[in-house]
Amino acid sequence: MDTIKLSIVTPNGEIFNKEVKSVTLPGKEGEFGVLPGHASLVSSLTVGVIEIEKKDALKEAVAINWGHVKVSEDSVDILVDGAVALSEGKDSDMSAKLEEAKILVNSVQDSNVSMAAVESKINSFA
């Protein structure tokens, strides 16, 4: 098993549903990575960036404000309150997405999160 099924859902619907190599999540107690065969767990997520390594080795990211994740050996199911998808590379509306992501993460008043670190990750997709 070299991939894991990743699903990201917001109140407005599903924004990601694919097989991926790995995913890094912004957990309440710190970032953690998930690979195929990971032990089952349920965790709260805090404001940050979900980093996704797709099957083709390209990277994708989703900025979130908060949510929850359920991990099993073969799937990662994420439910978030707000999210903005960011893709590696440049496209015509990437600057708008980056600005939307910054607004989303700055709307959260969580003193435990370094907003500079979150914005740095978002800017790496510019």
N, C-alpha and C positions, 0 to 999 in steps of 0.2 A: 504494500500500500504506500504509494508515494505522493498522494494528494489527499486533501481533506475538503469536504463540502462546506463552503462558507455562505451564510445567508445573513444579510443586514436588512432590517425592516424598521421603518419609521411610521408614525401615525398616518402619513400620506401614502404608504405602500412600500413595496420592496424596492431597494435601490441596488442590491448586489445579490447574485445567486449563481455561484460558479465553483468549480473545483479549483483549489489553490495549493501551492506548495507549503506556505506558512502564513501566519498572521500574527502581528504584534499588537497587543491591546493595552489601552491606558486604564489599568485597574485602580481601584481606590487605594490599594496598598503599594502601588507602583506598577510599572510596565511589566508585562509578561508575554512570552511567546508561546504559540501553539503550533505543533507539528502533527502530522498523521500519527495516530496511536496514542495521543495524549490521554492522561488520566481524566476521568469525568470530574467536572466541577461546575459550580454556579457562582458567579461573581458580579459585583456591582462595577460599573465603569464610570470614570470621571471625565471631565472635559479633557480633550486631547485628540490625538490622531491615531486612527487604526491604520497600520501599515500592512499592506497585502503584497505577497510575492506570488504572482500568477504562474500557471504551468509553463508559460513561455519565458519565464524569468523576468518579465517586465514587472515594474512596481506600480502600485496604485495606492492611493490613500483616501481615507474618509475622515474628515474633521467632524467630531461629535461634541455635544454639550454634556450629556450623561445618558446612562442606560444600564442594561444588564446583559450578561452573556451566559449561555449554557453550552458547555464543552463536553463532547463525548469522544470516543476513539476515532470516529469517522465523520464528525460534523461539528461546526461551530455556528450556533444560532444567536444572533445579536438583535436585541430590541433597543432602539435609541429614541430619545425624544426629538432630537434635531440632528441633521447630518447634511454635509456638503461633500460630494464625491470629487476627488481630484485625480487626474491621470498624469502619468509620467509623460514628459514632452510638452509641446506647446500647441494650443489650438486657439481659434479666434475668440472664444469666450473664457479662456483660462483666467485672465485678469479679473473678470467679473466673479468667477467662482472663488478665486483667492480672497477677494474683498468680502464676499459673502461668508466664507469660512472664518475670516478674522472677526467679523461682526458676531457670528455665532459663538465662537469661543470666548470673546470678550463680554458676552451677555451673562456669563456665569460668574457669580460672586463666590468663588471657592478659594479661600486663602491658602490652602494646602498645595495649590497647583502653580507652578512657575509658568506664567503666561508667555514669558520670553522664550522658553523652551518649546512651547506649543507653536507659537508664531514662527519660530525658526524652522520647525518641521514643515509647516504649511508653505513657507517661502522656498523650501528646497524643491518644490514642485513647479516653481515659476519658470 
